[in-house]
Amino acid sequence: MMVRDLEKCPHPDANVAAKLGERLRKGSHSYELMLHIWNRFSYFHRLSADPGYRVADLPQTINLKEEIRRLQPLIETRTGDKVIAGADTLPELIVLADKALLANALFNLLYNATDYALPPEITGDSISVRISGQIHDGKALLRIQNRSPRLPDEEFEALCRPFYRAPSNRSQNRYGTGIGLFLANAIVKAQGGELILTQEPCPETDKFVFFTATITLDAVSKEK
């Protein structure tokens, strides 16, 4: 299958195939990776397009604390000397969800937070990403926060759009596809939850902001 065949594939977003084909022509991604991205995007596009759709008819009981602890070494290995802190002190955040899909969302959020975190020589902090959580009003809240440069409002508002990569970002990840946050948002919504992104000023400096991704899901008891 050639680039032109990919661009002829039916899809609700007519621009998606063209974007994939452009990246394929530039040689930044292999055809196999582009086809994989196409399939994933098509699936999660349907999830995000139908607000009444929820995955996992037989959901699993998942401890977000355990998932974060499992993913942390994988991400730290990929991102060099950047440090993630807070997983060990998280409360027990038990939710019902599709484990594989939710793990995908958590990985994307953790990887993005670590990849875009500013280095210690700029922040003055040896920790790149801080994780916290709580149970509130029957909801499990998981927060993933880093220090990164403030994005212009128009770029910040577009972060969850598919294939969007903010021009202001300086990530060293040359092979990014721009669908990580889109997928994370679609997955969390499909589990009946919510993903909220915020960037808040730091009182001590204007060199960076506190960028936070907060996942909210229905909490359940351990016995369920």
Secondary structure, DSSP 8 states (H G I E B T S, - for coil): --HHHHHHS--SSHHHHHHHHHHHHHTSS-HHHHHHHHHHHHHHHHHHH-TT----SS-EEEEHHHHHHHHHHHHHHHTTT--EE-GGG----EEEE-HHHHHHHHHHHHHHHHHH---HHHHS-S-SEEEEEEEETTEEEEEEEEEE----HHHHHTTTSTT---TT---S-TT--S-HHHHHHHHHHHTT-EEEEEEEEETTEEEEEEEEEEEEEEB--TT-
